[in-house]
Amino acid sequence: MIIITTLKKVFQFYLEGFQNMRLGKRLWAIIGIKFVIFFIIMKILFFPNFLKENFSTDEERAEHILQSLTTQGDK
């Protein structure tokens, strides 16, 4: 019960703080937009879908993964 009341107090504290902000709301919006853009760029540039680009069917992808997992320990 103590945890629930503590969480309610913390939530009310932040809710009241954000309701009284003027410039802060804009800053948080800018921060949110930057995070979204950053993660989209990271996903596109650094985490391409290797399996979808190099294998056309699910069976080929599964075979590649199985082969990779089973031969990694042998090296």
CORQUI-V438040 format. One record per backbone hydrogen bond with DSSP energy under -1.0 kcal/mol. CO is the residue of the C=O (numbers start at 1). NH is the residue of the N-H. Records with the same first field share a line. If there is no record, write none. Layout:
# CORQUI-V438040
CO->NH, NH
This chain:
# CORQUI-V438040
1->5
2->6
3->7
4->8
5->9
6->10
7->11
8->12
9->13
10->14
11->15
12->16
13->17
14->18
15->19
16->20
23->27
24->28
25->29
26->30
27->31
28->32
29->33
30->34
31->35
32->36
33->37
34->38
35->39
36->40
37->41
38->42
39->43
40->44
41->45
42->46
48->50
49->53
50->54
51->55
57->61
58->62
59->63
60->64
61->65
62->66
63->67
64->68
65->69
66->70
67->71
68->72
